[in-house]
């Protein structure tokens, strides 16, 4: 049975710590419609039916495709459902990802999300930074666009994504931050200072690429003998162990594993009920620290 301890505050919502990332519902390369429209709709409905109340999306997934699938599958939305999006990019006519992060463009991005989801307010919007973005006045101006949207009631909270520790410190000087989305998994803990800062200040940390950001990382996690041994002991999969480890290391971690199939969805959700011992968590942590 899920309890209050399985939840964490995200802006104005207390959400279950296993959510759903909708990016994979789009076509190949996160561009165009899904290969199986009906399965995409079924995945979304099954996720919410299983108790998921935190869905991560973006207007530039598709573009617009994923948001429109969410609207088709779930509108009118349950009152408890937290819809979180991100702004800072767009897709061109062939699917290439391009910056779209001037303050006025960020405002348009927020409005596009509201329109394609057919909602009046998002639980949170993440400012998604490009790699190696500086911590400068432009960053502050970008945050200003989200602050204005929050003050107008279009979003309940502001998040940032793909950021350094210095970005987070500067952002907190400017405004309240409710969540951070950064790459983080067993094999890549470069964002540990960001996670630690978030935990100290009660900010939700939402790891993307939770099973590895590359094929090599993905395989390294799944094939690691410590992971596979622990998985066998729990009658679980290596992926479930990797997700359960993320939930175990800090109570402010919120998962948004993505999938386009119901069977994989069920596996991801079940990871939320996998309880690792302190020794198992320590063993996993130490194993990948030495690699």
C-alpha positions as CSV (number, residue, x, y, z in Angstrom):
1,X,0.0,0.0,0.0
2,X,1.3,3.5,-0.9
3,X,1.6,6.0,1.9
4,X,2.4,9.6,2.3
5,X,6.1,8.7,2.5
6,X,5.8,7.6,-1.1
7,X,5.1,11.1,-2.2
8,X,7.0,14.4,-2.5
9,X,5.9,18.0,-3.0
10,X,6.1,19.4,-6.5
11,X,5.0,23.0,-6.6
12,X,1.4,22.8,-5.3
13,X,1.0,19.1,-5.7
14,X,2.2,16.1,-3.5
15,X,2.9,13.5,-6.2
16,X,3.8,9.8,-6.1
17,X,7.5,9.4,-6.5
18,X,7.2,7.3,-9.7
19,X,5.8,9.4,-12.5
20,X,5.8,9.1,-16.2
21,X,7.9,10.8,-18.9
22,X,5.9,11.1,-22.1
23,X,8.7,11.9,-24.6
24,X,8.9,8.4,-26.1
25,X,5.3,8.6,-27.2
26,X,6.3,10.6,-30.3
27,X,7.8,9.1,-33.4
28,X,11.4,8.2,-34.0
29,X,13.8,10.9,-32.8
30,X,10.9,12.4,-30.8
31,X,9.5,13.7,-34.1
32,X,6.2,13.1,-35.7
33,X,3.3,10.8,-34.7
34,X,3.8,7.5,-32.8
35,X,4.0,4.2,-34.7
36,X,1.1,3.0,-32.7
37,X,-1.4,5.7,-31.8
38,X,-3.8,3.4,-29.9
39,X,-1.0,2.0,-27.8
40,X,0.2,5.5,-26.9
41,X,-3.3,6.4,-25.7
42,X,-3.5,3.1,-23.8
43,X,-0.1,3.7,-22.1
44,X,-1.2,7.1,-20.8
45,X,-4.6,5.8,-19.5
46,X,-3.0,2.8,-17.9
47,X,-0.4,5.0,-16.2
48,X,-3.0,7.2,-14.6
49,X,-5.1,4.2,-13.8
50,X,-2.2,2.7,-11.9
51,X,-1.8,5.7,-9.8
52,X,0.7,7.9,-11.7
53,X,-0.1,11.5,-11.0
54,X,2.9,13.3,-12.4
55,X,3.4,13.4,-16.2
56,X,6.4,15.1,-17.8
57,X,6.0,16.4,-21.3
58,X,6.8,19.3,-23.7
59,X,5.3,21.0,-26.6
60,X,8.5,20.4,-28.6
61,X,8.0,16.6,-28.3
62,X,6.7,15.9,-31.8
63,X,6.3,18.9,-31.9
64,X,2.8,19.2,-30.2
65,X,2.2,15.4,-30.9
66,X,2.8,14.3,-27.3
67,X,0.8,17.0,-25.7
68,X,-2.1,16.3,-28.0
69,X,-1.9,12.6,-27.2
70,X,-2.1,13.5,-23.5
71,X,-5.1,15.7,-24.1
72,X,-6.8,13.0,-26.1
73,X,-6.2,10.3,-23.6
74,X,-6.7,12.1,-20.3
75,X,-8.8,15.2,-20.7
76,X,-10.8,16.1,-18.7
77,X,-7.9,15.7,-16.4
78,X,-8.1,14.3,-12.8
79,X,-7.8,17.0,-10.3
80,X,-4.8,15.3,-8.8
81,X,-2.8,15.1,-12.0
82,X,0.4,17.2,-12.1
83,X,1.4,18.1,-15.7
84,X,4.9,19.4,-16.0
85,X,6.5,20.7,-19.1
86,X,9.7,22.4,-20.3
87,X,10.6,25.2,-22.6
88,X,13.8,26.4,-24.3
89,X,13.8,24.6,-27.6
90,X,11.8,24.0,-30.7
91,X,11.7,21.6,-33.7
92,X,12.2,22.6,-37.3
93,X,10.4,21.0,-40.2
94,X,12.8,18.0,-40.3
95,X,12.9,17.5,-36.5
96,X,16.1,19.2,-35.6
97,X,16.2,20.6,-32.1
98,X,16.9,24.4,-32.1
99,X,17.2,26.9,-29.3
100,X,14.0,28.8,-28.6
101,X,15.0,30.5,-25.4
102,X,14.8,34.3,-25.6
103,X,12.4,35.5,-22.9
104,X,9.6,36.2,-25.3
105,X,10.1,32.8,-26.9
106,X,9.9,31.1,-23.5
107,X,6.6,32.8,-23.0
108,X,5.3,31.6,-26.3
109,X,6.5,28.1,-25.3
110,X,4.5,28.2,-22.1
111,X,1.4,29.3,-24.0
112,X,1.9,26.6,-26.6
113,X,2.0,24.0,-23.9
114,X,-1.2,25.3,-22.3
115,X,-2.9,25.4,-25.7
116,X,-2.0,21.9,-26.9
117,X,-2.7,20.3,-23.5
118,X,-5.9,22.4,-23.2
119,X,-5.3,23.5,-19.6
120,X,-5.2,26.8,-17.9
121,X,-2.2,26.2,-15.6
122,X,0.8,23.8,-15.5
123,X,2.1,22.4,-12.2
124,X,5.6,23.4,-13.2
125,X,7.6,24.5,-16.2
126,X,11.3,23.7,-16.5
127,X,13.7,26.1,-18.2
128,X,15.8,23.7,-20.3
129,X,19.3,25.1,-20.8
130,X,21.6,24.2,-23.6
131,X,24.9,22.4,-22.8
132,X,27.5,24.7,-21.3
133,X,25.1,27.6,-20.9
134,X,26.8,30.4,-18.8
135,X,25.5,31.7,-15.5
136,X,24.9,35.2,-16.7
137,X,22.3,37.9,-16.9
138,X,20.7,36.2,-19.9
139,X,19.9,33.3,-17.5
140,X,18.3,35.7,-15.1
141,X,16.2,37.2,-17.9
142,X,15.1,33.8,-19.0
143,X,14.0,33.0,-15.4
144,X,12.1,36.3,-15.5
145,X,9.9,35.0,-18.2
146,X,8.9,32.1,-16.0
147,X,8.5,34.3,-13.0
148,X,6.0,36.4,-14.9
149,X,4.1,33.4,-16.0
150,X,3.9,32.1,-12.4
151,X,2.8,35.5,-11.2
152,X,0.0,35.5,-13.8
153,X,-1.1,32.0,-12.7
154,X,-0.1,30.2,-15.8
155,X,2.3,27.9,-13.9
156,X,2.4,26.9,-10.3
157,X,6.2,26.5,-10.0
158,X,9.4,27.1,-11.8
159,X,12.0,24.4,-12.6
160,X,15.3,24.3,-14.3
161,X,16.9,21.5,-16.4
162,X,20.4,20.5,-17.6
163,X,22.0,22.9,-15.1
164,X,25.2,23.1,-13.0
165,X,25.4,23.7,-9.3
166,X,26.2,27.3,-10.0
167,X,23.0,27.7,-12.1
168,X,21.0,26.4,-9.2
169,X,22.6,28.7,-6.7
170,X,22.0,31.7,-8.9
171,X,18.4,30.7,-9.7
172,X,17.6,30.4,-6.0
173,X,18.9,34.0,-5.5
174,X,16.3,35.1,-8.1
175,X,13.2,33.0,-7.3
176,X,11.9,29.9,-5.7
177,X,12.8,26.7,-7.6
178,X,10.5,23.7,-7.2
179,X,12.3,21.1,-9.3
180,X,15.5,20.4,-11.2
181,X,15.8,17.9,-14.1
182,X,19.3,16.7,-14.7
183,X,20.9,13.5,-16.1
184,X,21.7,11.2,-13.2
185,X,21.9,7.4,-12.8
186,X,24.0,4.7,-11.3
187,X,26.8,5.2,-13.9
188,X,26.6,9.0,-14.2
189,X,26.6,11.0,-10.9
190,X,28.1,14.2,-12.3
191,X,25.0,16.1,-10.9
192,X,25.6,14.9,-7.3
193,X,26.2,18.5,-6.1
194,X,22.9,19.6,-7.7
195,X,21.1,16.7,-6.1
196,X,22.6,17.5,-2.7
197,X,21.6,21.1,-3.0
198,X,18.1,20.2,-3.9
199,X,17.8,17.8,-1.0
200,X,19.0,20.4,1.4
201,X,16.4,22.9,0.3
202,X,13.4,20.6,-0.3
203,X,13.6,20.9,-4.1
204,X,12.4,17.9,-6.1
205,X,15.2,16.3,-8.2
206,X,14.0,14.6,-11.3
207,X,16.7,12.5,-13.0
208,X,16.5,12.1,-16.8
209,X,18.3,9.2,-18.4
210,X,17.7,7.2,-15.2
211,X,19.0,4.0,-16.9
212,X,21.9,5.6,-18.7
213,X,22.3,8.4,-21.2
214,X,24.0,6.3,-23.8
215,X,23.9,2.8,-25.0
216,X,27.2,2.1,-23.3
217,X,25.9,3.4,-19.9
218,X,22.7,1.5,-20.4
219,X,24.5,-1.7,-21.0
220,X,27.0,-1.1,-18.2
221,X,24.1,-0.8,-15.7
222,X,22.0,-3.7,-16.9
223,X,24.9,-6.1,-17.2
224,X,26.7,-5.2,-14.0
225,X,27.0,-8.4,-11.8
226,X,26.1,-6.5,-8.6
227,X,22.9,-5.2,-10.3
228,X,22.0,-8.6,-11.7
229,X,22.6,-10.4,-8.5
230,X,20.5,-8.0,-6.5
231,X,17.8,-8.2,-9.2
232,X,17.7,-12.0,-9.0
233,X,17.4,-11.8,-5.2
234,X,14.2,-9.6,-5.6
235,X,12.8,-11.4,-8.6
236,X,13.2,-8.1,-10.4
237,X,14.9,-6.8,-13.5
238,X,18.2,-4.9,-13.5
239,X,16.3,-1.8,-14.7
240,X,14.0,-2.0,-11.7
241,X,17.0,-2.2,-9.4
242,X,18.5,0.9,-11.0
243,X,15.3,2.8,-10.6
244,X,14.8,1.6,-7.0
245,X,18.3,2.7,-6.2
246,X,17.4,6.3,-7.3
247,X,14.4,6.3,-5.1
248,X,16.5,5.0,-2.2
249,X,19.3,7.5,-2.2
250,X,17.3,10.6,-1.5
251,X,13.7,11.2,-0.6
252,X,13.4,14.2,-3.0
253,X,14.0,12.1,-6.1
254,X,11.0,11.8,-8.5
255,X,11.2,9.4,-11.3
256,X,9.8,9.9,-14.8
257,X,10.9,6.8,-16.7
258,X,9.5,6.8,-20.2
259,X,8.1,4.1,-22.5
260,X,5.7,3.6,-25.3
261,X,4.5,0.1,-24.2
262,X,2.2,-1.0,-21.5
263,X,4.4,-3.9,-20.5
264,X,7.4,-1.7,-20.0
265,X,5.2,0.8,-18.1
266,X,4.1,-1.9,-15.7
267,X,7.8,-2.8,-15.1
268,X,8.7,0.8,-14.3
269,X,5.8,1.3,-12.0
270,X,6.6,-1.9,-10.1
271,X,10.1,-0.5,-9.4
272,X,8.3,1.9,-7.0
273,X,7.5,-1.1,-4.7
274,X,11.0,-2.6,-4.8
275,X,12.6,-2.1,-1.4
276,X,16.4,-2.3,-1.4
277,X,18.2,-2.9,1.9
278,X,20.7,-0.4,3.1
279,X,23.5,-2.8,2.3
280,X,22.2,-3.3,-1.3
281,X,22.1,0.5,-1.8
282,X,25.6,0.9,-0.5
283,X,26.9,-1.9,-2.6
284,X,25.4,-0.4,-5.8
285,X,26.7,3.0,-4.9
286,X,30.2,1.7,-4.3
287,X,30.3,-0.5,-7.3
288,X,29.8,2.2,-9.8
289,X,31.9,4.7,-7.9
290,X,34.9,2.5,-8.7
291,X,34.3,2.1,-12.4
